[in-house]
Amino acid sequence: MTWLQYWAELPGASDREAYMAHLTNYVNEQKKLGRFERPVNNAIHDVMAWMRYNEVVVDEVKVLISLGFLFFVVCLLSCVSLLLTKVNGHRSELSLRRALGASRSQVLLQNLVEVAIVGGAGGLLGIGLAHLGLTAIQAGISQAPDHMFRIDWVIVGLSIAISVSAAVIAGLYPAWKACEIAPASELKAQ
């Protein structure tokens, strides 16, 4: 029994249909010649569908991905808590800035820029740690080719964009709370 699988790049749906028709015609010709006895069983899968069909990604990996996202959510909630604590600690400074003429939108923008910078720095730190981890894994697996353990620029950009976006989303509520501080009552309390 022989099983053949070919990889082909098919840019559009029409290319996919034409390739499938070609395969079906080939199998039908071979059946007429007596080579193929079984019914036609041609299938074209994209890479992700092929991986699902062949169960390439095991359930343990899916659990690890879910745990990673849960850890990410916990980190975001911790970030919100730390930012709220920072806002409460700087109430007098924020009130003074507001009393000296800073608008609510300026206070909001400043807080969001601060968290975006922190998010970008966190993303860069994460990329650095990922690179160190991949280097350690590569050192432990001597037979693996070098191209398996590298981070491409798309992943770097996506990681930094996700970290900045997550930091800004986490910083929205604390920044809004910073804008809501009434300068007069806060300065009177001082």
C-alpha positions in Angstrom: 0.0 0.0 0.0 1.4 3.4 -1.0 0.3 6.7 0.4 1.4 9.8 -1.4 1.2 13.4 -0.2 2.3 16.3 -2.2 2.6 19.9 -1.2 1.5 22.5 -3.8 1.1 26.2 -3.6 -2.3 27.2 -4.9 -2.8 31.0 -4.7 -6.5 31.1 -5.4 -9.8 29.1 -5.3 -9.8 28.7 -9.1 -6.2 27.2 -8.9 -7.4 24.8 -6.2 -10.4 23.7 -8.3 -8.2 23.2 -11.3 -5.7 21.2 -9.4 -8.4 19.0 -7.8 -9.9 18.4 -11.3 -6.4 17.4 -12.6 -6.0 15.0 -9.7 -9.4 13.5 -10.2 -8.9 13.1 -13.9 -5.5 11.4 -13.3 -7.0 8.9 -10.8 -9.9 8.1 -13.2 -7.4 7.5 -16.1 -5.4 5.2 -13.9 -8.5 3.4 -12.8 -9.3 2.7 -16.4 -5.9 1.2 -16.9 -6.5 -1.0 -13.9 -3.9 0.5 -11.5 -6.2 2.0 -8.9 -8.8 -0.2 -7.4 -10.2 1.9 -4.6 -12.7 4.8 -5.0 -11.4 8.3 -5.6 -10.2 9.8 -2.3 -8.3 13.0 -3.3 -8.3 15.8 -0.8 -6.7 19.2 -0.7 -6.0 20.8 2.7 -4.4 24.0 3.6 -1.6 23.7 6.1 -3.8 24.4 9.2 -6.5 22.0 8.0 -3.9 19.4 7.3 -2.4 19.8 10.8 -5.9 19.4 12.3 -6.7 16.4 10.1 -3.5 14.6 11.0 -3.7 15.8 14.7 -0.2 17.3 14.6 -0.8 19.6 17.6 -1.5 17.4 20.6 -4.0 18.3 23.3 -1.2 19.1 25.8 0.0 21.9 23.6 -3.5 23.3 23.5 -3.7 23.2 27.3 -0.3 25.0 27.5 -1.6 27.7 25.1 -4.7 28.1 27.2 -2.6 28.4 30.4 -0.4 31.0 28.6 -3.5 33.1 27.8 -4.7 32.8 31.4 -1.3 33.9 32.7 -1.5 36.9 30.2 -4.9 37.9 31.7 -3.6 37.6 35.2 -0.6 39.8 34.3 -3.0 42.4 32.7 -5.1 42.5 35.9 -2.0 42.9 38.0 -0.9 45.7 35.7 -4.3 47.5 36.2 -3.9 47.1 39.9 -0.4 48.6 39.9 -1.4 51.5 37.7 -4.4 52.3 40.0 -2.0 52.3 42.9 0.3 54.6 41.0 -2.5 57.0 40.3 -3.6 57.0 43.9 0.0 57.7 45.0 0.3 60.7 42.6 -3.1 62.2 43.3 -1.5 65.5 44.7 0.8 65.8 41.6 -2.1 65.2 39.2 -4.2 67.7 41.1 -1.5 70.3 40.9 -1.0 69.8 37.2 -4.8 70.1 36.7 -4.9 73.2 38.8 -2.1 74.7 36.8 -4.1 74.3 33.6 -3.6 70.7 32.3 -6.8 69.5 30.7 -8.3 66.1 31.3 -7.3 64.9 27.9 -3.7 65.9 28.5 -3.6 63.9 31.7 -5.2 61.0 30.0 -2.8 61.2 27.1 0.2 61.4 29.4 -0.9 58.3 31.3 -1.6 56.3 28.1 1.8 57.3 26.6 3.5 56.1 29.9 1.8 52.7 29.8 2.6 52.4 26.0 6.3 53.0 26.7 6.2 50.4 29.5 4.3 48.0 27.3 6.9 48.4 24.5 9.8 47.9 26.9 8.0 44.8 28.2 7.6 43.5 24.7 11.3 44.0 23.9 12.3 42.3 27.2 10.0 39.4 26.3 11.6 39.1 22.8 15.0 39.1 24.5 13.9 36.3 26.9 12.4 34.3 24.0 15.6 34.6 22.1 17.6 33.3 25.1 15.1 30.5 25.6 15.4 29.5 21.9 19.2 29.6 22.2 19.1 27.3 25.2 16.7 24.9 23.4 18.9 24.9 20.3 22.0 24.1 22.5 20.1 21.1 24.0 19.1 19.7 20.6 22.2 19.2 18.6 20.6 17.5 15.5 18.0 20.3 14.9 18.7 22.7 12.0 19.4 26.3 12.9 16.4 27.7 11.0 14.0 25.9 13.5 15.1 28.2 16.3 14.9 31.7 15.2 12.5 34.6 15.6 11.4 36.3 12.5 10.7 40.0 12.2 6.9 39.5 11.8 6.8 37.8 15.2 8.9 40.6 16.7 6.6 43.3 15.4 3.5 41.4 16.4 4.8 40.7 19.9 5.6 44.3 20.5 2.3 45.5 19.0 0.4 43.0 21.3 2.4 44.1 24.4 1.8 47.8 23.7 -1.9 47.3 22.9 -2.4 45.2 26.0 -0.6 47.8 28.2 -2.7 50.6 26.7 -6.0 48.6 27.2 -4.9 47.8 30.8 -4.0 51.5 31.3 -7.3 52.9 30.1 -9.2 52.6 33.4 -6.4 53.9 35.6 -5.8 56.8 33.2 -9.5 57.6 33.2 -9.4 57.5 37.0 -6.5 60.0 36.9 -8.6 62.4 34.8 -11.5 62.2 37.3 -9.5 63.6 40.2 -11.0 66.9 41.3 -8.0 69.3 41.8 -9.7 71.7 44.2 -10.8 69.1 46.8 -7.5 67.2 46.6 -5.4 70.3 47.1 -7.5 71.4 50.0 -6.9 68.1 51.7 -3.1 68.8 51.4 
